[in-house]
């Protein structure tokens, strides 16, 4: 497949990012929901493309911060899976499926325990035919888990897109320039999520409104709820970058140098990557954009074709016994 190249009308990273986040949705009627009870008594929801599969490989999809199966980038991948006749399931992080989770704690960029629970469930039920794709914060979770598990990950292949490899750097980038718009939108969603369970978290609407940067939010909410000393401790311990050298599953990283969520030149260097990891770094593409043509009203997205080309061998059903 040809490398990504942005058309003349979409060379601005914000055009790539905003169009990528606003076009394409998939109806709820196309998805079947399954609730998974977690070891601590909380829950998360899985959305299956169609009914639960009878067999064959499965693509597990991890959304980004405050995303869901309704996020446009997830919908585009689900549509590609449907057309390719692949089994696919979206794992919602706690509180992201439209209903507040039961506990005060939620999810964060380094929380891999819930992913392990889901992968154990799918492996027990369907065998070893599992691949995974993670976007943005979901990509961070996936890569950290792959590095933690090393040779025991049990996936056929993995892809991570537009990943904040270093959480502190990403928080600083989102508090600068035009990127503050994305910070404002995402923090608004995060504050709303916390407000729905304010009685369990201990923050009222007034105190939440004072959290105007990701560092403020992570210092006041993310860190204490998840056992970190402060935001700096969270960023240091939860970032996936140190784990990239330990990944043993064939893994593709797709990144853009102009990503407005990330600092320029924030992509890992070759010496930080395990031999199983392939980094494709493009000058343009924005954050989960990668629009390669069409028009502003009907853009053509390159990313899903690249993911399909990388995954199709791993997603091919293994022949049964003679």
C-alpha positions as CSV (number, residue, x, y, z in Angstrom):
1,X,0.0,0.0,0.0
2,X,1.3,3.5,-0.8
3,X,2.5,5.6,2.1
4,X,0.2,8.3,3.3
5,X,0.2,11.7,1.6
6,X,-2.2,14.5,2.5
7,X,-4.0,16.3,-0.3
8,X,-3.4,20.1,-0.8
9,X,-6.6,21.0,0.9
10,X,-5.9,19.0,4.0
11,X,-2.3,19.7,4.8
12,X,-3.2,21.6,8.0
13,X,-3.1,19.3,11.0
14,X,-6.3,20.8,12.4
15,X,-8.2,20.1,9.2
16,X,-7.0,16.5,9.4
17,X,-7.9,16.2,13.1
18,X,-11.3,18.0,13.1
19,X,-12.6,16.3,10.0
20,X,-11.4,12.9,11.3
21,X,-13.3,13.4,14.5
22,X,-16.5,14.5,12.9
23,X,-17.3,12.3,9.9
24,X,-18.6,8.7,10.0
25,X,-20.8,7.1,12.6
26,X,-22.2,3.6,12.9
27,X,-25.7,3.0,14.2
28,X,-26.3,1.4,17.6
29,X,-28.5,-1.2,15.8
30,X,-25.4,-2.6,14.1
31,X,-23.7,-3.4,17.5
32,X,-24.6,-6.0,20.2
33,X,-23.6,-5.0,23.7
34,X,-22.2,-7.4,26.3
35,X,-21.5,-6.3,29.9
36,X,-18.3,-7.7,31.6
37,X,-18.1,-7.8,35.4
38,X,-14.6,-6.9,36.6
39,X,-12.7,-8.5,39.5
40,X,-13.3,-5.5,41.7
41,X,-17.1,-5.5,41.2
42,X,-17.1,-2.8,38.6
43,X,-18.1,-3.3,35.0
44,X,-17.2,-2.3,31.4
45,X,-19.1,-2.8,28.2
46,X,-18.1,-4.6,25.0
47,X,-19.9,-3.6,21.7
48,X,-19.8,-6.4,19.1
49,X,-20.1,-5.9,15.4
50,X,-23.3,-7.9,14.7
51,X,-23.8,-10.9,17.0
52,X,-21.2,-12.6,19.1
53,X,-18.9,-14.7,16.7
54,X,-19.2,-18.4,16.3
55,X,-15.5,-18.7,15.5
56,X,-12.6,-17.2,13.7
57,X,-10.2,-14.4,14.6
58,X,-11.4,-11.3,16.4
59,X,-10.2,-7.6,16.2
60,X,-10.3,-5.9,19.6
61,X,-10.6,-2.1,19.3
62,X,-9.6,0.3,22.1
63,X,-10.9,3.9,21.7
64,X,-9.2,7.1,22.8
65,X,-9.9,9.4,25.7
66,X,-13.6,9.7,26.4
67,X,-14.3,7.9,23.1
68,X,-16.6,4.9,22.5
69,X,-17.9,2.7,19.7
70,X,-19.7,5.8,18.4
71,X,-16.5,7.7,17.8
72,X,-16.1,8.3,14.1
73,X,-12.6,6.7,13.9
74,X,-14.0,3.6,15.5
75,X,-17.0,3.6,13.2
76,X,-14.7,3.8,10.2
77,X,-12.8,0.7,11.4
78,X,-15.9,-1.2,12.2
79,X,-17.2,-0.5,8.7
80,X,-14.0,-1.8,7.3
81,X,-14.3,-4.9,9.4
82,X,-17.9,-5.5,8.3
83,X,-16.9,-5.2,4.6
84,X,-14.0,-7.6,5.2
85,X,-16.2,-10.0,7.1
86,X,-14.0,-9.8,10.2
87,X,-15.3,-10.3,13.7
88,X,-14.7,-7.1,15.8
89,X,-15.4,-5.9,19.3
90,X,-15.0,-2.5,20.9
91,X,-13.8,-2.5,24.5
92,X,-15.2,0.6,26.4
93,X,-13.1,1.9,29.2
94,X,-14.9,2.2,32.5
95,X,-17.6,4.9,32.3
96,X,-17.3,5.4,28.5
97,X,-20.3,3.3,27.2
98,X,-23.0,5.8,28.2
99,X,-23.4,4.8,31.8
100,X,-21.3,5.8,34.8
101,X,-19.2,2.9,36.2
102,X,-19.9,1.8,39.8
103,X,-16.7,2.8,41.5
104,X,-15.0,6.1,42.0
105,X,-12.0,5.0,40.0
106,X,-12.1,5.0,36.2
107,X,-9.4,4.5,33.6
108,X,-6.2,6.2,32.5
109,X,-3.3,5.9,30.0
110,X,-1.5,3.2,31.9
111,X,-4.3,1.1,33.2
112,X,-3.8,-2.4,31.7
113,X,-5.7,-4.6,34.2
114,X,-9.1,-4.2,32.5
115,X,-7.6,-4.9,29.1
116,X,-6.1,-8.1,30.6
117,X,-9.5,-9.1,31.9
118,X,-11.1,-8.7,28.5
119,X,-8.3,-10.5,26.6
120,X,-8.5,-13.4,29.1
121,X,-12.2,-13.6,28.5
122,X,-11.9,-13.5,24.7
123,X,-9.0,-16.0,24.8
124,X,-10.9,-18.4,27.0
125,X,-14.1,-18.2,24.9
126,X,-12.7,-18.0,21.3
127,X,-9.1,-19.3,21.4
128,X,-6.0,-17.5,20.4
129,X,-7.2,-15.8,17.2
130,X,-7.0,-12.2,18.5
131,X,-5.6,-8.9,17.1
132,X,-5.9,-5.4,18.6
133,X,-6.0,-1.8,17.5
134,X,-5.7,1.1,19.9
135,X,-6.2,4.8,19.2
136,X,-4.5,7.6,21.1
137,X,-4.9,6.9,24.8
138,X,-6.2,3.4,23.9
139,X,-3.0,2.9,21.9
140,X,-1.0,3.9,25.0
141,X,-2.8,1.3,27.1
142,X,-2.3,-1.4,24.4
143,X,1.4,-0.7,24.0
144,X,2.1,-0.7,27.7
145,X,0.2,-4.0,28.1
146,X,2.1,-5.5,25.2
147,X,5.4,-4.5,26.8
148,X,4.4,-5.8,30.2
149,X,3.3,-9.2,28.8
150,X,6.3,-9.6,26.4
151,X,6.1,-13.1,25.0
152,X,2.9,-14.0,26.8
153,X,0.7,-11.4,25.1
154,X,-1.0,-14.0,22.9
155,X,-2.0,-11.6,20.2
156,X,-1.4,-12.3,16.5
157,X,-0.7,-8.6,15.7
158,X,-1.4,-5.1,17.0
159,X,-1.7,-1.6,15.7
160,X,-1.5,1.7,17.7
161,X,-2.4,5.0,16.1
162,X,-1.6,8.6,17.2
163,X,-0.2,7.5,20.6
164,X,0.9,9.9,23.4
165,X,4.1,7.9,24.2
166,X,5.0,10.3,27.0
167,X,1.9,11.5,28.9
168,X,3.7,14.6,30.5
169,X,4.8,15.8,27.0
170,X,1.2,15.3,25.6
171,X,-0.3,17.3,28.5
172,X,2.1,20.2,27.9
173,X,1.3,20.2,24.2
174,X,-2.4,20.3,24.8
175,X,-1.9,23.4,27.0
176,X,-0.3,25.4,24.2
177,X,-1.5,27.3,21.2
178,X,-4.5,26.2,19.2
179,X,-4.2,22.8,20.9
180,X,-5.9,24.4,23.9
181,X,-9.2,24.0,22.0
182,X,-8.8,20.2,22.1
183,X,-7.9,20.4,25.8
184,X,-11.0,22.4,26.5
185,X,-13.2,19.9,24.7
186,X,-11.7,16.9,26.3
187,X,-11.7,18.3,29.8
188,X,-15.3,19.3,29.4
189,X,-16.1,15.7,28.6
190,X,-14.0,14.5,31.5
191,X,-15.5,16.9,34.0
192,X,-19.0,15.7,32.9
193,X,-18.0,12.1,33.4
194,X,-16.7,12.8,36.9
195,X,-19.8,15.0,37.8
196,X,-22.1,12.0,37.1
197,X,-20.5,10.2,40.0
198,X,-19.5,13.2,42.1
199,X,-20.8,11.6,45.3
200,X,-18.2,8.8,44.9
201,X,-15.3,11.0,43.8
202,X,-15.6,13.8,46.3
203,X,-15.6,16.8,43.8
204,X,-18.5,19.1,43.2
205,X,-19.2,21.0,40.0
206,X,-17.5,24.1,41.4
207,X,-14.2,22.3,42.2
208,X,-14.3,20.6,38.8
209,X,-14.6,23.9,36.9
210,X,-11.3,25.0,38.4
211,X,-9.5,22.1,36.6
212,X,-8.6,23.9,33.4
213,X,-5.6,21.9,32.2
214,X,-4.8,18.2,31.9
215,X,-2.1,18.6,34.5
216,X,-4.7,20.1,36.9
217,X,-7.1,17.3,36.2
218,X,-4.6,14.5,36.5
219,X,-3.2,16.1,39.8
220,X,-6.6,16.4,41.4
221,X,-8.5,13.4,39.9
222,X,-6.5,10.8,38.0
223,X,-3.6,10.5,40.3
224,X,-5.4,10.1,43.7
225,X,-8.2,7.9,42.3
226,X,-5.7,5.4,40.8
227,X,-2.9,5.2,43.4
228,X,-0.4,7.8,42.1
229,X,1.3,10.4,44.3
230,X,0.5,13.3,41.8
231,X,0.4,14.1,38.1
232,X,4.1,13.7,37.7
233,X,4.1,10.3,39.3
234,X,1.2,9.3,37.1
235,X,2.9,10.5,33.9
236,X,6.2,8.8,34.8
237,X,4.7,5.4,35.7
238,X,1.8,5.2,33.2
239,X,3.6,6.3,30.0
240,X,4.0,3.5,27.5
241,X,7.4,4.7,26.0
242,X,9.7,2.6,28.3
243,X,7.7,-0.6,27.4
244,X,8.2,-0.3,23.6
245,X,11.5,-2.2,23.7
246,X,9.9,-5.2,25.3
247,X,7.1,-5.9,22.8
248,X,7.3,-9.3,21.0
249,X,4.0,-9.2,19.1
250,X,4.2,-7.9,15.5
251,X,3.1,-4.3,16.0
252,X,2.5,-1.3,13.7
253,X,2.7,2.3,15.0
254,X,1.1,5.0,12.8
255,X,2.0,8.6,13.8
256,X,2.0,12.1,12.3
257,X,4.7,14.6,13.0
258,X,2.1,17.4,12.9
259,X,-0.2,15.8,15.5
260,X,-1.6,18.7,17.5
261,X,-2.0,16.5,20.6
262,X,1.8,15.7,20.7
263,X,5.0,17.6,20.8
264,X,7.0,17.8,17.5
265,X,9.6,15.0,17.3
266,X,7.8,13.1,20.1
267,X,7.9,9.8,18.3
268,X,10.2,7.1,19.7
269,X,13.6,6.6,18.2
270,X,14.6,3.4,16.5
271,X,16.7,2.2,19.4
272,X,13.7,2.4,21.7
273,X,11.7,-0.1,19.6
274,X,11.7,-3.8,19.8
275,X,12.4,-5.7,16.5
276,X,8.8,-6.6,16.4
277,X,7.7,-3.0,16.3
278,X,7.4,-1.0,13.0
279,X,7.0,2.8,13.2
280,X,5.5,4.6,10.2
281,X,5.9,8.3,10.9
282,X,4.4,10.8,8.4
283,X,5.0,14.5,8.1
284,X,1.2,15.2,8.1
285,X,-2.0,13.5,9.2
286,X,-3.0,15.3,12.4
287,X,-4.4,13.3,15.3
288,X,-6.2,10.2,14.0
289,X,-6.9,12.0,10.7
290,X,-4.9,10.7,7.8
291,X,-7.2,12.0,5.1
292,X,-5.7,11.2,1.7
293,X,-8.1,12.7,-0.8
294,X,-11.7,13.5,-1.6
295,X,-13.2,16.8,-0.6
296,X,-13.9,18.5,2.7
297,X,-17.5,17.3,2.5
298,X,-16.6,13.8,1.5
299,X,-13.0,13.1,2.6
300,X,-11.2,9.8,1.7
301,X,-9.5,8.2,4.7
302,X,-6.2,6.3,4.2
303,X,-5.8,4.8,7.7
304,X,-8.4,2.0,7.5
305,X,-6.8,0.7,4.3
306,X,-3.4,0.7,5.9
307,X,-4.7,-1.2,9.0
308,X,-6.4,-3.7,6.8
309,X,-3.2,-4.3,4.7
310,X,-1.2,-4.9,7.9
311,X,-3.7,-7.1,9.7
312,X,-5.3,-9.1,6.9
313,X,-2.7,-11.9,7.1
314,X,-3.1,-12.2,10.9
315,X,-6.9,-12.0,10.6
316,X,-7.1,-14.8,8.1
317,X,-8.8,-17.8,9.7
318,X,-6.5,-20.8,10.4
319,X,-7.4,-23.9,8.4
320,X,-9.2,-26.5,10.4
321,X,-8.1,-30.1,10.9
322,X,-8.2,-32.3,7.8
